[in-house]
């Protein structure tokens, strides 16, 4: 009976909302940042074994919603918080929230390896995603219809592209939406006339497009992204309800330390400092 | 008087053991009743919950403004200077929540899957029940039923990675992910459903029917086609309805293999977005209580109503068929 009670208690403990547990930091949000968050958590837990850091994905919107609902300590987001989301925090918790940039990333457009197009201007990218340009011929490629891939609207990258490439306008409804950068990369690798976007990717079968500005073609390299010369670089954020304190602060301090920023480079993104 | 009578007819004296047994039976009966009502209560609670969340759409002025019925079913202007269209774009400065592309998407994938799965399932069942040698039949049935056990995410993955490229190359489709790929992936999931139920109802046709038919000089093929198949019609219809319900509600395969673009077109080579996949793709991100959240629940209500109406129609039709076959009023 005693063992039964014990196991029952354990099960109940597991079922409790994780935020309620002492010694646990929950991190939730952007799929772009999941791997980064997990590496940070691993390294951090190696150093201070008393604290548990739990990292889950689901998309930036999911993380920020969880922050508003009080089910996570830290929300990872690959975009800035929207005004409506900040409003919710204000009405529910009477705070404006805390925004901390923890890494940098460049959003890259991919095409199939066999595609002769190597660079596009921001206007061309915009027109392709709005559905105004529908054939590769119009941007110096082969005579073939463009197959446009996008991300689900819970993705921070989706919102980033919408705000920074489309100037807030809607994606063409013919744009196919796929879950996750990996799915987009895989789709473009298999679709000869496809175009997609996501973080800097290392994959076979795709080519990263340079962005043309005047006569200059800017590649999404580390230097261009860090200096902000590449037009589609963005910050990756941690969002909190209040000022960081206690274990949460320790974890964030670690992420921003030289050691933590070295993890950023290892994962494939770029340090903020 | 009455009371007195019943008292005189008092229960015969029971032994202690018999009384205990009686008590135990009562407890068991009560337990079973309780279980049955738990199921019904759960169903009721689900309906109430989903309806309540969707109802906000009609009660709150903010939600009514953003996602009223007219916005759902009439064309909207998506971009200034463009003609009004049916657009599903709920995450936007001006949310556009037309259900039409989602209906079209759902119908397209369901149509493709039913076109493939009904003949394959029904004829497969007819073959297994009437023509297959016993050994083959004993192999065929479990193998197809095993197909029903494959998780839909695996079928979706197969459709995405293998079928998509193959179909694009053989059929010359514009895009890899489209209604045909998703529908065929879906067919894999519903063939076993149709097969199993159809096979059961075919084998349940009394032997005397077949013997009578054969005795009258009909060939085995004529017997199967003109006697056994019509006699099993209600069961086969039930199988198809079951398959249809699964096709409408199936989410994972479509989410993975359809491309999820909400396009209004008649071309089956275009990408589609279905009702169920929309819920799955967008539920994670919505702010609880927002109009977008309510509209996803409203989609759930629609799916529920769809299958409910379908089941009603099917059951009335089945009754009619049974009446015609048996010739009686019952």
HADDOCK unambig.tbl for C-alpha pairs under 7 A between the chains (distance, minus, plus):
assign (segid A and resid 58 and name CA) (segid B and resid 284 and name CA) 6.92 0.50 0.50
assign (segid A and resid 61 and name CA) (segid B and resid 285 and name CA) 4.92 0.50 0.50
assign (segid A and resid 62 and name CA) (segid B and resid 284 and name CA) 5.71 0.50 0.50
assign (segid A and resid 62 and name CA) (segid B and resid 285 and name CA) 4.50 0.50 0.50
assign (segid A and resid 65 and name CA) (segid B and resid 285 and name CA) 6.98 0.50 0.50
assign (segid A and resid 65 and name CA) (segid B and resid 287 and name CA) 5.82 0.50 0.50
assign (segid A and resid 147 and name CA) (segid B and resid 175 and name CA) 6.71 0.50 0.50
assign (segid A and resid 152 and name CA) (segid B and resid 281 and name CA) 6.89 0.50 0.50
assign (segid A and resid 153 and name CA) (segid B and resid 91 and name CA) 6.71 0.50 0.50
assign (segid A and resid 154 and name CA) (segid B and resid 282 and name CA) 6.56 0.50 0.50
assign (segid A and resid 154 and name CA) (segid B and resid 285 and name CA) 5.07 0.50 0.50
assign (segid A and resid 170 and name CA) (segid B and resid 92 and name CA) 6.59 0.50 0.50
assign (segid A and resid 173 and name CA) (segid B and resid 261 and name CA) 6.08 0.50 0.50
assign (segid A and resid 173 and name CA) (segid B and resid 262 and name CA) 5.77 0.50 0.50
assign (segid A and resid 173 and name CA) (segid B and resid 263 and name CA) 5.99 0.50 0.50
assign (segid A and resid 174 and name CA) (segid B and resid 261 and name CA) 5.47 0.50 0.50
assign (segid A and resid 174 and name CA) (segid B and resid 262 and name CA) 6.72 0.50 0.50
assign (segid A and resid 174 and name CA) (segid B and resid 263 and name CA) 5.77 0.50 0.50
assign (segid A and resid 175 and name CA) (segid B and resid 261 and name CA) 5.69 0.50 0.50
assign (segid A and resid 176 and name CA) (segid B and resid 259 and name CA) 4.86 0.50 0.50
assign (segid A and resid 176 and name CA) (segid B and resid 260 and name CA) 5.49 0.50 0.50
assign (segid A and resid 176 and name CA) (segid B and resid 261 and name CA) 4.51 0.50 0.50
assign (segid A and resid 176 and name CA) (segid B and resid 271 and name CA) 6.94 0.50 0.50
assign (segid A and resid 177 and name CA) (segid B and resid 259 and name CA) 5.85 0.50 0.50
assign (segid A and resid 177 and name CA) (segid B and resid 260 and name CA) 5.37 0.50 0.50
assign (segid A and resid 177 and name CA) (segid B and resid 261 and name CA) 6.17 0.50 0.50
assign (segid A and resid 178 and name CA) (segid B and resid 259 and name CA) 6.60 0.50 0.50
assign (segid A and resid 191 and name CA) (segid B and resid 176 and name CA) 6.87 0.50 0.50
